[in-house]
Each structure stands twice: as C-alpha cells, then as structure tokens.
Amino acid sequence: VSGWVLRRALQAVVTFLVALAILFVLMRAAPGDPLLRLGGDRPISPREIAVLRARYGLDQPVGTQLRSFVGGLIHGDLGVSIEYGRPVTALLAERLPATLLLGGSVLLLNFTVGLWLGVRQAVRRGRREDRWLTTLSLAGYAMPSFWLGLVLAWLVGIHWRLLPAAGMQDPLLSSDAGWATRAADVLGHLVLPVLTLSVVSIAATMRHQRSAMLEVLRLPYILTARAKGLPERAVTWRHAWRNALFPVITLFGLWLPILVSGSVFVEAVFAWPGLGSLAAGAVGSRDYPLLMGTSLLVAALVVASGFATDVAYGLLDPRVRLA
Amino acid sequence: VDLDEVSMTARTAVIAALTGLVTWQPAEGQSPGDARNSIVIVTGAQATLPIPTLMEGAAANLANMEIADQLFLRLAGLGPTLLTAGDRNFVPLLASSWTRRDSVTLVFDLNPRARWHDGVPVTARDVVFTMERARNRSITPRLADLLKHITGVTAEGERRVVFHFSHPYAEQLYDATFHVAPIPAHLLDTIPPEVLSRSAFAAQPVGNGPYRWVRAVPGQFIELRRNDDFFLGKPKIERVIVRAAADPDARMNLMLSGEADAMDNIPPPRDNIRRIAAEPSLRTIPVPSPTIGYLLFNQRDRRDRERPHPILSDVRVRRAIGLALDRRLLVRVIFGSYGEVPYGPASPILWIRHGAPVPARQNLPEARRLLAAAGWRDTDGDGTLDREGHPLALTMSLPNTSAIRKQMSVLIQEQLRGIGVRVDLQQYEFPVWNERRTAGDFDLDFVSLSQDPSPTGLTQSWTCNGGNNVARYCDPRVDSLIDQAMLSQGDPAQHWHTVLRQIEADAPAVFLYAPTYVYAVNRRFRNVSLNPVSSWLQLREWSVAPASSTPSR
C-alpha cells in the first residue's frame, strides 16, 4: 500500500509543479501591466516605473522570474503584493481562516444533509417524498448562487432583519467580548453565505447519492442481505451506503477547491473576507505575486483533494490500488 | 441508525436552528452607550497604509487618505469654497496662523496646544522632518513631484516653520498644507524610510488628529476612537468604524439593513438612491464629486504614433462629434438630477468652474456642416459617411468595470450613428484598457478621471508634455495659458477660464459628465457636513441626536 501511496504522492507533486509553471507563464503572458495603474490619476514617470519593475523583479526574463519565485517558494516566501505592499503569505494567512470556515461549513452541510437526503430518496424511490425532494433538488441545482445570495440578503437581512446582511463579524462588538459571544456573532454572519453556497452543492450531492444508492440497491448482494433477515437500516447503511459512496467521494474531491476559489461572488455579495475576494481583486489589479499565491493555493488544494480521493478510493476498494 | 430517528433528530435540529434565526440579535458585548455614540461607515476599499509620506504607488488611494485625515492633521485645511489659490481661503488646523515674509516665503505658527496621540507636543521639528521625507524623490516620488516648487523648509524655534518656494505663484499655501500632513519625528526618526511601511508604527499609527487608531481587522474594518485631548475640541462621536465591502450590492445591503450608518457615493444604478431615500432612518446628501467623464480623441495614428490620426487630427471632425451629442440628455438618462455637463475638463470640486461659460448644446446641422467641410459624405448610401473610400468609423475603448460608461457608450454610439459616424465599442478588462490607452492604442477613449481640488492637475492631461496626455494633444497656446494662470497673483479665475475656453475650442475631447455624488447617512446624526475632497473630514463636528440615538438595528 505504501508504495502505491508514494507513487500517487509523487504524481501529485509533479502535477503541482507543472501547474505552477503553467500559471506563472500564463499570468505574465496575459495583457495588462500591474504597474501602470499605480500612479492613479497622476501618472508615474517611466523612470519610476522602471524602479518599481526592478523592485518586483518584473524587468527580468520570465525564466529568471520563475526560478526566483520557486527559490522563494521553497523558503515559504511568495513575494510581496504590489497592491498591498505586504508579504503574500501574510495576506493569505489572514484570509484563509474565513475561507476555510465558509468552505468547511458548506462541505459539512453538503456531506451530511446532502448524503442523508440522497439515501432517503433512494430508499423511498417513487414515493411522494422522493418526488418532492427530486423537484426541490433540481430547483436548487438550477438556482444561480449569485441570484440566491442577493435574494437571501434582501429577504433575511434587509426585509426581515433576522440575520446580518453582510460581513463576518459585528464591528461594534467590544474587543473584550467573550469567546461565546464572538462565536455566536460569527455564526450569525455565516448563515446566509453558507446557505447560498449549500443549496446548489447539497442538491448536486443528493442527486449523485440517490442514483448511486439506486444502483447498489439493485445488486444481488443486497437481496442476499435482505434474505438473511438483516434489518433494513443495516442493509441500507452498512451494506448499500458504503458501496454507494464512491461517486460522492469524487464529488468531494471536486467541491473542495471550488469552494475555496469558486465562492468569489458569494464572498463579494456578503462582504466575506476570504480568499475569493482577495483573488478577484488581484486579478483586477494584475497583482502578480498575490495572484500567484492564491492560484497556487487553489492548485495545491486541487492536487491534494485529487490525491486524497485516490487514497480514499484505494482504501475503500483494494482493486483500485492494482489498477 | 433508524431513519425515522434520524429524521426526528433532523427535524428537531431544523426547528432549533429556525428558532435561533428568528431570535437573532446583534451579539452582546457592545454596551448600548458605546453603540449609540459610534458610527459605522461603509466604503468600497479598506485602508492599508493610512500614513502621510507612505501613501505612494498603490497606497495612494482614497481609502488611505480618508483614514489618514482622521488620524493626522494638516497645517491648514481648504475652506468651504475649495479655493486653492491665494492665502485667505484656508482654515487653521495644526498651524494657528500664517504670514507671508515675501512672495516666496511663508511662515506658519503652530498651535501650542497641538499634541500627538502619545501626549508629546507637535513641534516645528515634526514639520521639517515630514517635509524632508516628502520632498525626497527616492522615498516619495509622487509627493516630491507635488512639492517640487518648495525649495526648503526650516524651523525657527519650537513652534515656527518657514517654507521657501522657488518662485511666486498662487498656490503656495495649498502646496505647503494640502499634500502631506506632519508625522511624528520623535517616533520615526530612528526608523529608515524604506522599512517604515513594515514597522510597528505602520501597524499602529500615532497621529495628532481627532481620532486615534484602535485596530484593523483585515478585509473587514478599521476601528478608530476619539482623541479626548484633541486641541480643537473633543469629537462628539466616540467610535468610528470604517467597514470595507468591495461589492456595491453588499454596501447597499449593509446600509439598508441598518448595519452601517453612512455610505459614500451610492453606487449605480440610479434606483439605489431611491431605495435609500425610501428608508425612513436614512437620508441622502448630494456632494460635489471630483469626477469628470469625457470622450478623448486620439490625435495620433494608433498604429504609427509619429503620424497624425487619419480622422481625428482634423478639429472639424472632433467638433462635429461634440456637437452631434446631446450631452444633457445623456446626463439626464444616466444621472438624473445628480449630474451636469461640464465646460472643459473641470469637475464639480474645481473652483475654476464657477463663472465658466455654458457648455454648447447639441447642434446637428452645424455638426453635419463641419463634417461635410472636412470632406465626409455618404457616397454609397449605407448611412456611414466616407471619404476617399474610407468610412468614418472609429472604435471607442472603455473598461468593462464601469457601469456608467458601458451604459452611456451605447447611447453615444446611437447618437453618432445619426450623423453618419460609425462607432465600434471595445470593452476591456481594466488593466488591459489602461495598458492600451497608455500605449495610445485607441481612437476614442472613454475616460473617467478623479481630479485634485487644484486646477494645476490639468497640466497632466492637457499640456504637450503632460504625463497623462496619452492622446498626444498639444496646443502651445494652452501650455502658455496654463503657465500664466498658475503664476498669476490675486484671483486667477479669469486666467483659468481662458484656459478652459481654449481647450474647448481645440476640442481634444468631448466633456460629457460631471456627476454629483449622493451619500447616505443615518438620520440620528446631527450637524452632518461632508467634504467633497475627503468625505469624512468634518466627522469630528458631527453629533448624535439624543432623542433618536439608538442604532437602527
């Protein structure tokens, strides 16, 4: 097993390095000079631009820049953001917790509620509850999250004033407030963005889990289990569900990076201070170091989640390791 | 696991969650008095380095400048007329008075009660130290350029500072006071300038203004607390929270949900102003903006910058395009009553616009006559004018981030089609648009510019060697007139009006709109005044109405 995991890990590292090189070159090839906007309405002179270009190493050939970047990366240095004038690693560290909290909450909700509802639908196939949940999940899947976010913010935040419409914490909360008060405050702010992102992802998980369960429930070994007189819950959860998890594991691997990078709009609508909004700002200003930092983080997550999915497959199904 | 049991548990959880939702209140931990005496301002960007002399490059933005204005006091402030010329229309701040020794020497006497937030008196040494850094081109290139006419700053004792200028001109006091506020020499003289932005001081700045720094929560907000010992009077609002939300919808939601008390420049569409005005706890306040929007004509061939533009180098064509546009209609459609057509490149905050001529109205017959005189006729009857086999077709470049420009460009395209000018719209991502315009790769460039309160900023775009003159417009008469206006003593308004008239005659651009910003402020605040140059500058004078002082949420 260890040899197989090692091979997969090596493949993951190579994939990451290839992604790094492609991202680096593509970013420099894209039009839009990050330094031209620095002067704002009072343009900076070509001499000043030359000084800044040298400061950020942008006057070097792309190959030299890439070598220098990789050298820094090995030492945990992703450079200094052009826009913020601060180390990229510090900026990422500031924003990562908010992203992990949001993405983690969505994943948690997705793979508890989504799986449970999917299984429930499968075991009640064709009944009214299944039909209702199918309709709801299709509606949820078809609902654009940017629209849903705006509607929820208006309805719950403005019209009913039940929950905060934006932000991650109440700025008027005293700095000496207790942790429970702070946690409750963050939780209140978390509800709407999580709900917005969860509706689509739960709907997708439900659909996948339902069809996977239906496939498994048709197999002869399930009939055998029932014939042996096992209780239905044991048949469902112990025998059928475990084998119906494979497609959902794949889905988990796909959702993880999407929730980190793909929540840009939801972060914007709810003024959530995560990596998505940081990355979007970096794209707009062509802040190469920051853009590279956020992109690499997402690339690392994609590679890591792919690796984790492979390992999970391997652990659940030994045949995969032989493939 | 029994599915029914799970189902029951889930139902209970959902009911509990819903109960939690409907009973949600702002978190405890904020005393009612504290919240009552606080203001939450929502803006589009968070300040990252609000320290004078450090606001260079990407840090030279409005977010930093507005926070810096609460922390650091200038020697003097612009008066209500925003007149930047002469010595009379300024209000004393750090300096209690100023006198003129001669036409090139200004003397400031500092207020002896002025203190830094750590209690140390503000002295002439602080001013000299600040100006030395600000005038050092290797440290602060932007500031050094703005202060290039100041030849020296010296201290005479603890409280007197003397500014020396290279030559007599109208905006000496403005240059000495507006561009940079003093920073504390006793805290900074041991920190090398190149590491100052990463120092403890940058993380926790010590100023001398009405509010002192408390904390910054990255990506969320900055908290300031009033300076109880402020020598010009203790501010009435105790706590200021400046909350960042880049998305306009998020800013609107924060205002409408009562989670913010004030917002600068209600974002488009215009319906947002109506939504704010319809909220009983909020009021809208129009404020003159520093913004001007115009359609810039490229004077040079976009493919060969050494050659004149094949169509737009002809002033008759440029004037015809200007006369073909119903600018008043364009402004009314986009801005409603919150905008006007400017005369020349003068935004609403520029004092030179007062008394300037009225902008020309749409005149289609004259536009057609000018085009015909330039040889443009519709010989093939396709609706587009042509000359020597070439159609009168132009491209208009604009950034896709500007909702106003995107909307207006379509209307312009339609209006110009009416006189036989074909315009192809090219929307670009902002950095790409910026790169193309800087390289002169455009025919018509749809620009929106933010101006300083001083008209000297016009040199950037409208003089032959202006740094922002990407269209290569060059009229030596305009250069000469601008020089005269800048050097004139007394009231130079007439000189500046002559400049504007000459620019209008040359038609290097069609000046389309000068918007009025509309701010939103909670009605519980009294004595509200907003500054067009730095929105919240007068915040220290605001107060909270006792009767309706509870926060709206």
Interface residues (C-beta under 8 A of the other chain):
Chain A: P31 G32 D33 P34 L36 R37 L38 G39 G40 D41 R42 P43 I44 S45 E48 L52 I82 E83 Y84 G85 R86 L91 E94 R95 A98 V113 W116 R120 V123 L150 A153 W154 V156 G157 I158 R161 L162 L163 P164 A165 A166 G167 M168 Q169 D170 P171 L172 L173 S174 S175 D176 A177 G178 T181 R182 A184 D185 G188 V191 R233 T236 W237 A268 V269 F270 A271 P273 G274 S277 L278 G281 G284 S285 R286
Chain B: V1 D2 L3 V6 S7 A10 L21 V22 W24 P26 A27 E28 G29 Q30 S31 D34 A35 S38 V40 T48 L49 G57 A58 A59 A60 N61 P141 R142 D145 L146 S197 R198 V214 R215 V217 P218 G219 Q220 F221 E223 R239 I241 R243 A244 A245 A246 D247 D249 A250 N253 L254 L256 S257 G258 E259 T401 E429 F430 P431 V432 N434 E435 T438 L449 S450 Q451 D452 G457 Q460 G467 N468 P551 R553
